[in-house]
Amino acid sequence: MNAEPRRLFVLPLTIALLAMAGSVSAQQSLESNFRTTGPGVVQVFEAQRAVLQTSSAVILDGRKEAGYGVVVSPEGHVLAKASEVSSLGKPAITIDRTKYENAVILATDPAWDVALMKVEAQGLTPVVYAPTSEVPQGTWVVANGATTRTARRAMAGIISAKSREIPASGGAALGVVLKADSKKLVIDEVSEKSGAKEAGLMKGDVITTIDDKPVKKIEDIAAALKDRKAGTIARIGYTRGKEQRSADVRLAAKSEMFSEMMSRNDMMSGDFSKRRSGFPRIIQHDILGSSTTVGGPLLDLEGRCLGMNIARANRSESYAIPVEELKEIAERLIKQAASAPAPAAGDAGSPQ
């Protein structure tokens, strides 16, 4: 993780920006070559694309791209968006032009929706962290766009808002529906996108405690979760048949679990992340993307990592975890994984 800072040659933007300028009528019908995703603009960011090639990862579910990741150590540690990769059966990871089979998830941080993944590799090129995420609005930034089989593609945009917290939309919830006519807290339905589903709760289970405090009615659950944030963990005690069990359940934002809470803006936004709220702090940019293009690094014009893309929020906003928090998350999860029993090792990488 202590890679030497890269000295990148950043192509000047002046020529591209002058080429874009012109009369009002010309700007209204800007030729495709000079649009944000056009080849004339993309070529300006070739130096940053080269960093994405070696220091970002493509998370694969079979042949399908499931998201991107940030390479954070030479030994194969990769940070990815947890809610996009946690349900994958046997994920593979492509870094540069090498595909690593049977990647494993070593640890997760529910508050940030980050997973630490690992492949069997040595000598990888981790990102170089920027000294700060506090850059002016309007600053150019670069991130992963759609990728080819062997090459990363770059997309450019600007920092479009000041860093801030994104509270959980709709409040935090377990993600279960309880039977209305029961004297006990009997689960009647479990949301597919919920932490309850992830933790293994099932229809028919009876909730008895939250964080070791007894709950007997719906109002007790509401009171226990009143001040909780999405992404935090609640210890749920429950019975299944005659057996008493417990599980750590990730609380999710209600709006992420129930599609009927979509706004008109959401309906117009196209694809967006399953989880897009409940983050302690984010930096916002306007790079176009989707749920499968988050997870990778957000770069400045020197190719340094300003943060990790964590959510496509809507048609005009994307969020990234600031570099200050990202460094802490990476170091903490790697340390946590080192002290835990090692999972089965993945296969060695093979060139594509």
C-alpha positions as CSV (number, residue, x, y, z in Angstrom):
1,M,0.0,0.0,0.0
2,N,3.1,2.2,0.3
3,A,3.6,2.5,-3.5
4,E,5.8,5.3,-4.7
5,P,3.8,8.3,-6.1
6,R,3.5,8.2,-9.9
7,R,4.8,11.1,-12.0
8,L,2.2,11.2,-14.7
9,F,2.2,13.3,-17.8
10,V,-1.2,15.0,-17.8
11,L,-2.2,16.2,-21.3
12,P,-3.3,19.8,-21.4
13,L,-7.0,20.4,-21.5
14,T,-6.7,23.8,-23.3
15,I,-6.8,22.4,-26.9
16,A,-9.8,20.2,-26.2
17,L,-11.7,23.0,-24.5
18,L,-11.0,25.4,-27.3
19,A,-12.2,22.9,-29.8
20,M,-15.4,22.6,-27.9
21,A,-16.0,26.4,-27.9
22,G,-17.7,28.2,-30.6
23,S,-21.0,29.9,-31.4
24,V,-24.1,29.3,-29.4
25,S,-25.6,27.3,-32.2
26,A,-22.5,25.1,-32.5
27,Q,-22.6,24.4,-28.7
28,Q,-26.2,23.3,-29.0
29,S,-25.2,20.7,-31.6
30,L,-21.8,19.7,-30.3
31,E,-20.3,17.1,-32.5
32,S,-19.9,13.7,-30.8
33,N,-16.1,13.8,-30.9
34,F,-16.0,16.6,-28.4
35,R,-18.8,15.5,-26.0
36,T,-17.8,14.2,-22.6
37,T,-17.7,10.6,-23.8
38,G,-16.4,11.4,-27.2
39,P,-13.0,10.1,-28.4
40,G,-11.5,13.6,-28.7
41,V,-12.2,14.2,-25.0
42,V,-11.4,10.7,-23.7
43,Q,-8.0,10.8,-25.4
44,V,-7.1,13.8,-23.2
45,F,-7.4,11.6,-20.2
46,E,-5.2,8.7,-21.5
47,A,-2.7,9.1,-18.6
48,Q,-5.5,8.6,-16.1
49,R,-6.9,5.7,-18.1
50,A,-3.5,4.0,-17.8
51,V,-3.8,4.2,-14.0
52,L,-7.3,2.7,-14.1
53,Q,-5.8,-0.1,-16.2
54,T,-3.4,-1.3,-13.5
55,S,-5.0,0.0,-10.3
56,S,-8.7,-0.6,-10.8
57,A,-10.3,-4.1,-10.9
58,V,-13.3,-5.5,-12.8
59,I,-15.5,-7.7,-10.7
60,L,-17.0,-10.5,-12.7
61,D,-20.0,-12.7,-12.2
62,G,-19.4,-15.4,-14.8
63,R,-18.9,-13.3,-18.0
64,K,-21.0,-10.4,-16.7
65,E,-19.5,-7.3,-15.1
66,A,-20.8,-6.8,-11.6
67,G,-18.8,-3.7,-10.7
68,Y,-15.4,-2.3,-10.2
69,G,-12.8,-2.3,-7.4
70,V,-9.9,-0.4,-6.1
71,V,-6.5,-2.2,-5.8
72,V,-5.2,-1.3,-2.4
73,S,-2.2,-3.7,-1.9
74,P,0.4,-5.4,-4.1
75,E,-0.7,-8.7,-2.5
76,G,-4.2,-8.8,-4.1
77,H,-6.4,-6.8,-1.8
78,V,-9.3,-5.1,-3.6
79,L,-12.0,-2.9,-2.2
80,A,-15.5,-3.1,-3.9
81,K,-19.1,-2.1,-3.2
82,A,-20.4,-4.7,-0.8
83,S,-24.1,-4.7,-1.9
84,E,-23.1,-5.3,-5.5
85,V,-20.7,-8.3,-4.8
86,S,-21.9,-10.0,-1.6
87,S,-24.4,-12.1,-3.4
88,L,-22.1,-13.3,-6.2
89,G,-21.5,-17.1,-6.1
90,K,-17.9,-17.4,-7.4
91,P,-16.7,-14.0,-8.4
92,A,-13.6,-13.5,-10.5
93,I,-11.5,-10.3,-10.8
94,T,-9.7,-8.9,-13.7
95,I,-6.7,-6.6,-12.9
96,D,-4.9,-5.1,-15.9
97,R,-5.1,-8.0,-18.4
98,T,-5.0,-10.9,-15.9
99,K,-8.1,-12.7,-14.7
100,Y,-8.1,-14.2,-11.2
101,E,-10.6,-16.9,-10.5
102,N,-12.3,-17.6,-7.2
103,A,-11.9,-14.2,-5.5
104,V,-13.0,-14.2,-1.9
105,I,-14.6,-11.6,0.4
106,L,-12.5,-11.3,3.5
107,A,-14.3,-8.6,5.4
108,T,-17.0,-6.0,5.0
109,D,-17.9,-2.6,6.4
110,P,-21.7,-2.2,6.4
111,A,-21.7,1.5,7.3
112,W,-19.8,2.3,4.1
113,D,-21.1,-0.6,2.0
114,V,-17.5,-1.7,1.3
115,A,-16.2,-5.2,0.9
116,L,-12.5,-6.3,1.1
117,M,-11.8,-8.9,-1.6
118,K,-8.7,-10.9,-2.2
119,V,-7.1,-12.7,-5.1
120,E,-3.9,-14.7,-5.2
121,A,-1.5,-12.2,-6.7
122,Q,1.8,-10.5,-6.0
123,G,3.3,-7.3,-7.4
124,L,0.1,-5.5,-8.2
125,T,0.0,-1.8,-8.5
126,P,-2.2,-0.2,-5.8
127,V,-3.6,3.2,-6.1
128,V,-1.6,6.2,-4.9
129,Y,-3.8,8.2,-2.5
130,A,-4.3,11.9,-3.0
131,P,-3.3,14.0,0.0
132,T,-6.8,15.3,0.4
133,S,-10.3,15.0,-1.0
134,E,-11.0,18.7,-0.4
135,V,-10.7,20.0,-3.9
136,P,-12.7,22.9,-5.4
137,Q,-16.0,22.4,-7.1
138,G,-15.5,22.2,-10.9
139,T,-12.2,20.1,-10.5
140,W,-11.8,17.5,-13.2
141,V,-12.0,13.9,-12.1
142,V,-11.8,10.6,-13.9
143,A,-13.4,7.2,-13.3
144,N,-14.1,3.8,-15.0
145,G,-16.5,3.7,-17.8
146,A,-17.6,0.5,-19.5
147,T,-14.7,-1.8,-20.1
148,T,-13.6,-4.0,-23.0
149,R,-12.4,-7.6,-22.4
150,T,-8.9,-6.5,-21.7
151,A,-8.8,-2.7,-21.4
152,R,-10.3,-0.1,-19.0
153,R,-12.0,2.9,-20.4
154,A,-12.0,6.3,-18.8
155,M,-14.9,8.7,-18.3
156,A,-14.4,12.3,-17.1
157,G,-16.5,14.8,-15.2
158,I,-16.2,17.4,-12.4
159,I,-16.7,17.6,-8.7
160,S,-20.2,19.0,-8.5
161,A,-20.9,19.6,-4.8
162,K,-19.2,20.0,-1.4
163,S,-18.5,16.9,0.6
164,R,-21.3,16.0,3.0
165,E,-23.2,13.2,4.8
166,I,-25.9,11.3,2.9
167,P,-28.5,10.3,5.5
168,A,-30.5,7.1,5.1
169,S,-33.4,7.7,2.8
170,G,-36.7,6.8,4.4
171,G,-35.1,5.7,7.7
172,A,-33.4,2.4,8.6
173,A,-35.2,-0.9,8.7
174,L,-34.7,-4.6,9.2
175,G,-36.4,-5.4,5.9
176,V,-39.1,-7.7,7.2
177,V,-42.9,-7.7,7.2
178,L,-44.6,-9.0,10.3
179,K,-47.9,-10.9,10.6
180,A,-50.6,-8.4,11.5
181,D,-52.9,-10.9,13.4
182,S,-50.2,-12.5,15.6
183,K,-49.5,-11.9,19.3
184,K,-45.9,-12.4,18.6
185,L,-43.5,-10.7,16.2
186,V,-43.7,-13.4,13.5
187,I,-42.0,-12.7,10.2
188,D,-44.3,-13.0,7.3
189,E,-42.1,-11.8,4.5
190,V,-38.4,-10.9,4.1
191,S,-37.3,-8.3,1.5
192,E,-34.9,-9.7,-1.1
193,K,-32.7,-6.6,-0.8
194,S,-32.5,-6.5,3.0
195,G,-29.9,-7.2,5.7
196,A,-32.4,-9.6,7.2
197,K,-32.2,-11.7,4.0
198,E,-28.4,-11.6,4.1
199,A,-28.4,-12.7,7.7
200,G,-30.6,-15.7,7.0
201,L,-33.9,-14.7,8.6
202,M,-36.9,-16.5,7.2
203,K,-40.6,-16.5,7.1
204,G,-42.0,-17.9,10.4
205,D,-39.1,-16.8,12.5
206,V,-40.2,-14.9,15.7
207,I,-38.2,-11.8,16.7
208,T,-37.6,-11.7,20.5
209,T,-34.8,-9.2,21.1
210,I,-33.0,-6.3,19.4
211,D,-29.5,-5.6,20.8
212,D,-30.3,-7.9,23.7
213,K,-33.4,-5.9,24.7
214,P,-36.7,-7.7,24.6
215,V,-39.3,-6.7,22.0
216,K,-42.9,-7.8,22.1
217,K,-44.7,-5.5,19.7
218,I,-44.1,-3.5,16.5
219,E,-43.8,-0.3,18.5
220,D,-40.9,-1.8,20.4
221,I,-39.0,-2.5,17.1
222,A,-39.7,1.1,15.9
223,A,-38.4,2.5,19.2
224,A,-35.3,0.3,19.0
225,L,-34.4,1.5,15.5
226,K,-35.6,5.1,15.8
227,D,-32.1,6.7,15.9
228,R,-30.2,4.0,13.9
229,K,-28.6,4.7,10.6
230,A,-28.7,2.5,7.5
231,G,-25.5,0.4,7.3
232,T,-25.2,-0.1,11.0
233,I,-25.7,-3.6,12.6
234,A,-28.5,-4.7,14.9
235,R,-28.2,-7.9,16.9
236,I,-31.5,-9.7,16.4
237,G,-32.6,-12.5,18.7
238,Y,-35.3,-14.8,17.3
239,T,-36.7,-18.3,17.6
240,R,-37.1,-20.8,14.8
241,G,-39.3,-23.6,15.9
242,K,-38.0,-24.4,19.4
243,E,-34.5,-23.2,18.8
244,Q,-33.3,-19.8,20.0
245,R,-31.0,-18.0,17.5
246,S,-29.3,-14.7,16.9
247,A,-28.0,-12.8,13.9
248,D,-26.2,-9.6,13.1
249,V,-28.5,-7.8,10.7
250,R,-27.4,-4.9,8.5
251,L,-30.0,-2.1,8.6
252,A,-30.9,-0.9,5.2
253,A,-32.6,2.3,4.0
254,K,-36.3,1.7,3.4
255,S,-36.2,3.4,0.0
256,E,-33.6,0.8,-1.1
257,M,-35.8,-2.1,-0.3
258,F,-39.2,-1.1,-1.5
259,S,-39.6,0.0,-5.2
260,E,-42.8,1.8,-4.6
261,M,-40.8,4.6,-2.9
262,M,-39.2,5.5,-6.2
263,S,-39.6,9.2,-7.1
264,R,-40.4,10.6,-10.5
265,N,-36.7,11.6,-10.8
266,D,-35.7,8.0,-10.0
267,M,-37.9,6.7,-12.8
268,M,-36.2,9.1,-15.2
269,S,-32.7,8.3,-14.0
270,G,-32.2,4.9,-15.6
271,D,-30.0,2.4,-13.7
272,F,-28.8,3.4,-10.2
273,S,-27.2,1.7,-7.2
274,K,-29.3,-0.5,-4.9
275,R,-27.8,1.3,-2.0
276,R,-27.3,5.1,-2.6
277,S,-27.8,6.6,0.9
278,G,-26.7,6.2,4.5
279,F,-23.1,7.2,4.0
280,P,-21.2,9.1,6.7
281,R,-19.5,11.4,4.1
282,I,-19.2,11.5,0.3
283,I,-17.8,13.6,-2.4
284,Q,-20.1,14.2,-5.4
285,H,-19.3,14.3,-9.1
286,D,-21.2,14.2,-12.4
287,I,-19.5,11.4,-14.2
288,L,-22.2,9.3,-16.1
289,G,-22.5,5.8,-14.8
290,S,-24.6,2.9,-13.6
291,S,-24.8,0.4,-10.8
292,T,-22.1,-1.7,-12.5
293,T,-19.6,1.1,-13.0
294,V,-19.3,2.0,-9.3
295,G,-16.7,0.5,-6.9
296,G,-13.6,1.7,-8.7
297,P,-11.3,4.7,-7.9
298,L,-12.0,8.3,-8.5
299,L,-8.8,9.9,-9.9
300,D,-7.6,13.5,-10.0
301,L,-5.6,14.8,-13.0
302,E,-2.3,13.5,-11.5
303,G,-3.8,10.0,-11.4
304,R,-4.1,10.0,-7.6
305,C,-7.0,8.4,-5.9
306,L,-9.4,11.0,-4.5
307,G,-11.8,8.3,-3.3
308,M,-13.8,5.3,-4.2
309,N,-17.0,5.5,-6.3
310,I,-19.7,4.0,-4.0
311,A,-23.1,4.9,-5.6
312,R,-24.8,6.1,-8.8
313,A,-27.5,8.2,-7.1
314,N,-29.5,9.5,-10.0
315,R,-29.1,10.8,-13.6
316,S,-26.8,13.7,-12.5
317,E,-25.1,12.6,-9.3
318,S,-22.5,10.0,-8.4
319,Y,-21.0,9.6,-4.9
320,A,-17.5,8.6,-3.8
321,I,-16.0,7.8,-0.4
322,P,-13.4,10.5,0.3
323,V,-9.8,9.4,0.3
324,E,-9.3,10.1,4.0
325,E,-12.0,7.6,5.0
326,L,-11.0,5.2,2.2
327,K,-7.5,4.8,3.6
328,E,-8.8,4.1,7.0
329,I,-11.3,1.5,5.7
330,A,-8.6,-0.3,3.7
331,E,-6.1,-0.4,6.5
332,R,-8.8,-1.5,9.1
333,L,-10.3,-4.3,6.9
334,I,-6.9,-5.7,5.9
335,K,-5.9,-5.8,9.6
336,Q,-9.2,-7.4,10.5
337,A,-8.9,-10.0,7.8
338,A,-5.3,-10.8,8.8
339,S,-6.5,-11.8,12.3
340,A,-9.3,-13.9,11.0
341,P,-9.2,-17.6,9.8
342,A,-8.2,-17.6,6.1
343,P,-10.8,-18.6,3.6
344,A,-10.0,-21.0,0.7
345,A,-7.4,-19.6,-1.6
346,G,-8.4,-18.6,-5.1
347,D,-6.7,-19.9,-8.2
348,A,-3.7,-18.3,-9.7
349,G,-4.3,-15.6,-12.3
350,S,-4.2,-16.4,-16.0
351,P,-3.7,-13.9,-18.8
352,Q,-6.8,-13.3,-20.9
